[in-house]
Amino acid sequence: MKEYKYTINGTPYTVVVGEVTGEAVPVSVNGVPYLVELGQQAQPAQAVKPAAEKAQAGPQPAAKPAAKPAEAAAPAEAPAAAPAGGTPLKAPLPGVITAIEVELGQQVSEGDTLVVLEAMKMANNLAAEKAGTVAAICVKQGQSVMEDDVLVVIQ
């Protein structure tokens, strides 16, 4: 496992990247676990220097090996994958989760407050769009989210 520390827009993030197993890698962002599915690694474009330019430059340091896809693109706050068939509650604007009003497996009715999102110094109660069962909670209290991040999934 490798641990990385990032600061994005003044917010510190600790990202722990686990061992790559097949097509996925376990990643933890500020203690929230995610399973990142890997796609094909893009091949970086390489600039070619003319031979004369290389000779004048002298000895070059060894090239750094390419980073694994999960290390290179580990999201600072990637939303958790939503279960198939559920109705996701997405963040309507960037902000900070100040409260999570539901628990996993809880029955909710349409209009029930699921999450409180603070944005622009205002608390926004985000409500269920339909009745159902809380299938996933993809955020934690105090977490910064971006617009369209999945917060909760109702099935």
C-alpha positions as CSV (number, residue, x, y, z in Angstrom):
1,M,0.0,0.0,0.0
2,K,1.1,3.5,-0.7
3,E,0.0,6.7,1.0
4,Y,-0.2,10.1,-0.7
5,K,-1.1,13.4,0.9
6,Y,-2.7,16.1,-1.3
7,T,-4.0,19.6,-0.7
8,I,-6.7,20.7,-3.1
9,N,-8.1,24.2,-2.8
10,G,-6.8,24.3,0.8
11,T,-8.4,21.0,1.8
12,P,-6.0,18.2,2.8
13,Y,-6.6,14.7,1.5
14,T,-4.9,11.4,2.4
15,V,-5.1,8.8,-0.3
16,V,-4.1,5.2,0.3
17,V,-3.7,3.0,-2.8
18,G,-3.8,-0.7,-2.3
19,E,-2.5,-3.6,-4.4
20,V,-3.8,-3.8,-8.0
21,T,-5.7,-7.1,-8.3
22,G,-6.8,-7.8,-11.8
23,E,-9.0,-5.0,-13.1
24,A,-9.5,-3.1,-9.7
25,V,-7.5,-1.5,-6.9
26,P,-8.7,-0.6,-3.4
27,V,-8.3,3.1,-2.7
28,S,-9.1,5.0,0.5
29,V,-9.6,8.8,0.5
30,N,-9.6,10.4,3.9
31,G,-10.6,7.0,5.3
32,V,-13.5,6.4,2.9
33,P,-12.9,3.2,0.9
34,Y,-13.5,3.0,-2.8
35,L,-12.9,0.2,-5.3
36,V,-11.4,1.8,-8.5
37,E,-12.0,-0.2,-11.7
38,L,-9.0,0.2,-14.0
39,G,-9.4,0.9,-17.7
40,Q,-6.6,0.6,-20.3
41,Q,-3.6,2.7,-19.5
42,A,-3.1,5.5,-22.0
43,Q,0.2,5.5,-23.7
44,P,2.0,8.8,-23.1
45,A,3.2,10.8,-26.1
46,Q,6.9,11.1,-26.2
47,A,8.8,13.9,-27.8
48,V,11.8,12.8,-29.8
49,K,14.9,15.0,-29.7
50,P,17.3,15.1,-32.7
51,A,20.5,13.1,-32.1
52,A,22.6,16.2,-32.3
53,E,20.6,17.8,-29.5
54,K,20.9,14.7,-27.3
55,A,24.7,14.6,-27.7
56,Q,25.1,18.2,-26.6
57,A,22.9,17.7,-23.6
58,G,25.3,15.2,-22.0
59,P,24.2,12.3,-19.8
60,Q,20.6,12.2,-18.9
61,P,19.1,10.9,-15.6
62,A,17.2,7.6,-15.9
63,A,13.6,8.0,-16.8
64,K,11.1,7.6,-14.0
65,P,8.8,4.6,-14.5
66,A,5.3,5.3,-15.5
67,A,2.9,5.6,-12.6
68,K,0.2,3.0,-12.2
69,P,-3.2,4.3,-13.3
70,A,-4.6,4.4,-9.8
71,E,-1.6,6.3,-8.5
72,A,-1.6,8.8,-11.4
73,A,-5.3,9.4,-11.3
74,A,-6.4,8.7,-7.7
75,P,-9.3,11.0,-7.2
76,A,-9.2,13.3,-4.2
77,E,-12.8,12.9,-3.5
78,A,-14.2,10.5,-6.0
79,P,-17.8,9.5,-5.5
80,A,-18.4,5.9,-4.6
81,A,-19.9,3.7,-7.2
82,A,-23.7,3.6,-7.0
83,P,-25.4,0.3,-6.9
84,A,-27.0,-0.6,-10.3
85,G,-30.7,0.2,-10.5
86,G,-30.8,2.7,-7.7
87,T,-31.8,6.4,-7.8
88,P,-28.8,8.6,-6.9
89,L,-29.1,11.8,-4.9
90,K,-26.5,14.1,-6.4
91,A,-25.0,17.3,-5.1
92,P,-26.7,20.2,-6.8
93,L,-23.7,22.4,-6.2
94,P,-20.2,22.2,-4.6
95,G,-20.2,22.3,-0.8
96,V,-19.5,20.4,2.5
97,I,-21.6,17.6,4.0
98,T,-22.6,18.9,7.4
99,A,-25.0,16.1,8.3
100,I,-26.2,12.7,7.1
101,E,-29.7,12.2,8.3
102,V,-30.1,8.5,7.2
103,E,-28.5,5.1,7.8
104,L,-27.8,2.3,5.4
105,G,-30.9,0.1,4.9
106,Q,-33.3,2.8,6.3
107,Q,-36.7,3.1,4.7
108,V,-37.3,6.7,3.5
109,S,-40.3,8.5,2.0
110,E,-40.3,11.0,-0.9
111,G,-39.3,14.4,0.6
112,D,-37.4,13.0,3.6
113,T,-34.1,14.9,4.3
114,L,-31.2,12.6,3.5
115,V,-28.2,14.9,3.7
116,V,-27.5,18.5,4.7
117,L,-25.1,20.2,2.3
118,E,-23.5,23.6,3.3
119,A,-22.8,25.7,0.2
120,M,-22.2,29.5,0.1
121,K,-22.7,29.7,3.9
122,M,-26.2,28.2,3.6
123,A,-27.4,24.8,4.9
124,N,-29.3,22.9,2.1
125,N,-31.5,20.0,3.1
126,L,-31.3,17.5,0.3
127,A,-34.4,15.3,0.1
128,A,-35.3,11.9,-1.3
129,E,-36.8,12.1,-4.8
130,K,-38.7,8.8,-4.2
131,A,-39.6,6.4,-1.5
132,G,-37.4,3.4,-0.9
133,T,-34.5,2.0,1.0
134,V,-31.1,3.6,1.5
135,A,-28.8,1.3,-0.6
136,A,-25.6,3.3,-0.3
137,I,-24.2,6.4,1.5
138,C,-21.4,7.6,-0.6
139,V,-20.1,10.5,1.6
140,K,-19.3,11.2,5.2
141,Q,-19.8,14.2,7.4
142,G,-17.3,17.0,6.8
143,Q,-16.5,15.8,3.3
144,S,-16.2,18.3,0.5
145,V,-18.2,17.4,-2.6
146,M,-18.5,18.7,-6.1
147,E,-21.6,19.3,-8.2
148,D,-23.1,16.0,-9.4
149,D,-21.2,13.9,-6.9
150,V,-23.4,11.0,-5.8
151,L,-24.3,11.4,-2.1
152,V,-26.9,8.7,-1.3
153,V,-28.5,6.0,-3.4
154,I,-32.2,4.9,-2.9
155,Q,-33.5,1.6,-4.2
